[in-house]
């Protein structure tokens, strides 16, 4: 049947682009989603229409221990293996409140989805990969972080801190899993044109016109998807723990 990848938050935006890119690269894809079953089904249909790969949509809240177990059980029931995990599911700061006004409810929900979930899902998948090393092919984990891991937004403090934590999480898992041949990377998107950024699109476009990014455009979801697929299929076996920026050069400093 071929290699299998789980993509959390795979129903739309960057997640959908990652699912399609991995399917085009020959992976069978688990399209995880939280609430939008119609969008997840559409992603599955796009994979079946445009590639030879198989796909299935599985509902699960990555922040829930019970749901994470269901996600793995249903994946193994359908495909019998897991070769790659992409921790993409994420939510923005609820209400986008200033850090002097932010509440614990947003903090708890953002951290549950954006950091706790990926951490323990990676743990579970890594343990399965180690136990089934003889059948896993080019195993890897990719964490989709954000330029917010290193760029402060005072009205999204919980989001920024969770994404910064994901970068450290990448390093921890890369160190722990290297001996087992499981590669781990942090793919760090910049300003990507999706529904998550739609509300601030005009602001971003103005900043880009003023020289914010060396490559003067918003990124596309496919820009991220193609990088994830390249890492998943790359012959690189002596690289792990790296941050791969997909931000048009935003991270470059200049005088």
C-alpha positions in Angstrom: 0.0 0.0 0.0 2.9 2.3 0.5 4.0 4.9 3.1 1.4 6.5 5.3 1.3 10.1 6.7 -0.9 11.6 9.3 -1.6 15.3 8.9 -3.4 17.0 11.7 -5.6 19.9 10.9 -5.6 18.7 7.3 -9.0 19.8 6.2 -8.2 23.3 4.8 -5.5 25.9 4.3 -1.9 24.9 4.9 -3.0 21.5 6.2 -4.9 20.7 2.9 -1.9 21.8 0.8 0.3 19.5 2.9 -2.1 16.6 2.4 -2.2 17.1 -1.3 1.6 17.5 -1.7 2.2 14.3 0.3 -0.4 12.4 -1.8 1.3 13.6 -4.9 4.6 12.3 -3.5 3.1 8.9 -3.1 2.0 8.9 0.5 -1.4 7.5 1.7 -2.8 10.3 3.8 -4.8 10.5 7.0 -6.7 13.9 6.9 -7.2 14.7 10.6 -9.8 17.4 11.4 -11.5 18.7 14.5 -14.9 20.1 13.4 -15.2 20.7 9.7 -16.2 17.3 8.3 -17.2 18.7 4.9 -13.9 20.4 4.3 -12.0 17.2 5.4 -14.1 15.2 3.0 -13.3 17.7 0.2 -9.6 17.2 0.9 -10.0 13.5 0.6 -11.9 13.9 -2.7 -9.2 16.1 -4.1 -6.5 13.5 -3.2 -8.5 10.8 -4.9 -9.2 12.9 -8.0 -5.7 14.1 -8.5 -3.4 11.3 -7.3 -3.2 7.6 -7.1 -2.9 7.7 -3.3 -5.6 6.7 -0.8 -6.9 9.0 1.9 -9.2 8.9 4.8 -10.6 11.7 7.0 -10.5 11.0 10.8 -12.1 13.3 13.3 -10.0 14.0 16.5 -9.2 16.8 18.8 -5.4 16.6 19.1 -5.7 18.2 22.5 -7.7 15.2 23.9 -5.9 12.1 25.0 -8.9 10.0 24.1 -9.1 11.5 20.6 -5.4 11.0 20.0 -5.8 7.3 20.7 -8.7 7.1 18.4 -6.8 8.8 15.6 -3.9 6.3 15.9 -6.3 3.3 16.2 -8.3 4.3 13.1 -5.1 5.1 11.1 -3.7 1.6 11.9 -7.0 -0.1 11.2 -7.2 1.6 7.8 -3.5 1.5 6.7 -1.7 -0.8 9.2 1.3 1.6 9.4 2.5 5.1 10.2 5.6 6.5 8.5 5.2 10.2 8.8 3.5 12.7 11.2 2.8 16.3 10.4 1.7 18.3 13.4 -0.1 21.1 11.7 -3.3 21.6 13.7 -3.4 25.0 15.4 -5.7 27.8 16.4 -5.0 31.5 16.9 -5.3 33.3 20.1 -9.0 33.5 21.0 -10.2 37.1 20.9 -6.6 38.4 20.2 -6.5 40.2 23.6 -3.6 42.3 24.8 -1.3 40.4 27.1 -2.5 42.6 30.0 -6.0 41.5 29.4 -5.7 38.0 28.1 -7.5 35.2 30.0 -6.7 31.7 31.0 -9.5 30.1 28.8 -7.7 31.2 25.6 -4.3 30.1 27.0 -5.6 26.7 27.9 -7.3 26.1 24.6 -4.4 27.4 22.5 -1.8 25.4 24.4 -3.9 22.2 24.3 -4.2 22.4 20.5 -0.9 24.0 19.5 1.6 22.4 21.9 0.2 19.7 24.3 -1.5 17.8 21.5 1.5 17.8 19.1 3.8 16.8 22.0 1.9 13.8 23.1 0.8 12.7 19.6 4.5 12.8 18.6 5.3 10.7 21.6 2.7 8.1 20.7 3.6 7.9 17.0 7.3 7.8 17.8 6.8 4.9 20.2 4.8 3.0 17.5 7.5 3.7 14.9 10.3 2.4 17.2 8.3 -0.7 18.0 7.7 -1.4 14.3 11.0 -0.2 12.9 11.2 -3.1 10.5 8.2 -2.0 8.5 8.5 1.8 8.8 10.1 3.6 5.8 12.0 6.8 6.2 10.2 7.8 9.4 9.8 11.4 10.3 7.9 14.1 12.2 7.4 17.6 11.0 6.1 20.3 13.3 4.5 23.3 11.6 5.4 26.3 13.8 5.2 29.9 12.8 7.1 33.1 12.4 5.3 33.9 15.7 7.8 31.6 17.4 10.3 34.4 17.1 8.2 37.5 16.3 6.2 39.0 19.2 2.5 39.9 18.8 1.3 41.5 21.9 -2.3 40.5 21.2 -1.5 36.9 20.6 0.8 36.1 23.5 -0.4 32.5 24.1 -0.1 31.7 20.4 3.5 33.1 20.2 4.6 31.2 23.3 3.0 27.9 22.2 4.8 28.2 18.8 8.1 29.0 20.5 7.5 25.9 22.6 7.0 23.8 19.5 10.5 24.8 18.3 12.0 23.5 21.5 9.8 20.4 21.2 11.3 19.8 17.8 14.8 19.9 19.2 13.9 17.5 22.1 12.3 14.9 19.8 15.1 15.2 17.3 17.7 14.5 20.0 15.7 11.6 21.5 14.7 9.9 18.2 18.0 10.3 16.2 19.3 6.9 17.4 16.1 5.3 15.9 16.5 7.0 12.5 13.4 9.1 13.0 14.1 12.6 11.6 12.3 15.6 13.1 12.0 19.1 11.6 10.4 22.5 12.4 8.8 24.0 9.3 8.2 27.7 10.0 5.7 29.4 7.7 5.7 33.2 7.4 2.7 35.2 6.3 0.6 32.7 4.4 -2.5 33.6 2.5 -5.2 31.4 4.1 -8.5 31.9 5.9 -6.6 32.3 9.2 -4.9 35.4 7.9 -7.8 36.7 5.9 -8.9 39.3 8.5 -5.5 40.9 8.4 -4.7 40.5 4.7 -4.9 44.2 3.8 -2.5 45.1 6.7 -0.1 42.4 5.6 -0.2 43.5 2.0 0.6 47.1 3.0 3.5 46.0 5.1 4.8 43.8 2.3 4.6 46.8 -0.1 6.7 48.7 2.4 9.5 46.1 2.3 8.6 43.8 5.2 9.6 40.6 3.2 12.5 40.2 0.7 10.3 38.1 -1.6 7.5 40.7 -1.9 4.3 38.6 -1.7 2.3 36.6 0.8 3.1 33.0 0.8 0.7 30.4 -0.5 -0.3 27.2 1.3 1.3 25.2 -1.5 4.6 26.9 -0.6 4.5 25.1 2.7 3.0 21.9 1.3 5.8 21.5 -1.2 8.5 21.9 1.5 6.9 19.3 3.7 6.7 16.8 0.8 10.3 17.5 -0.1 11.4 16.7 3.5 9.3 13.6 3.6 10.8 12.2 0.4 14.3 13.7 0.7 17.3 11.4 0.7 18.7 13.5 3.6 19.5 11.1 6.3 22.1 13.2 8.1 19.8 16.2 9.0 17.5 16.5 11.9 16.2 19.2 14.3 16.5 22.0 11.8 14.2 24.9 11.3 13.1 25.3 7.7 11.8 28.8 7.1 9.1 29.2 4.5 8.7 33.0 4.9 10.0 34.7 1.8 13.1 35.7 3.7 11.3 37.4 6.5 13.7 36.0 9.1 16.7 37.7 7.4 18.0 40.7 9.3 19.1 43.8 7.5 20.5 47.2 8.3 
